[in-house]
Amino acid sequence: MNDLDSSASEVFEKAQYHLKLWLEESGGTRLDVKCTGLGSTGMIRFWMTMDGQKKSVRVSECVGSAVTGLRGAQASPERGAWFYSHLWVELPEGVLYQESDWMCVPDTESDADLGAYKTELDRYPRDQEFIPDWLRDKVEQWRLERGRMVAEYVAEMEEEYRIEGGKYCGSSHLRVW
């Protein structure tokens, strides 16, 4: 079973298991995880507390992978996906806690291409009342600046498909937008 086939609670339990196990093996007392996401991109950072000192750490691939699946698994058709989430687990309890924000401007926003905002709403649709103004503004900006280019590209691909008699052979040039 992959994360796409798993329920949000199963993905959360998997993350809890891997974070707790990694923390126990590393000798720390607390592990904090800060996650941001926008469209198909995101960033995850880990901090471990050991002997009262908090330091940035690298975790194993399976731990990182367990956390990566949370955003998509926790998305809902009404609210979309969260943009920021803080997770933490402390020993000896070993319970994973999470606080998430579905409306804030994500930290990755300054690096994001306009297409990331459009991808966000395509990938994680939201009811109108759950679309923050900053996201609505960026998607409108994308529509004004890039929407026509994308429509022209799609029309060109459709025309090529029609000319080739239903056999798409691919365009001989690459467009980047």
Beta strands, then each sheet from edge to edge (+ up, - down):
strand 1: 30-38
strand 2: 41-50
strand 3: 53-57
strand 4: 84-90
strand 5: 96-101
sheet 1: 3+ 2- 1+ 4- 5+
end
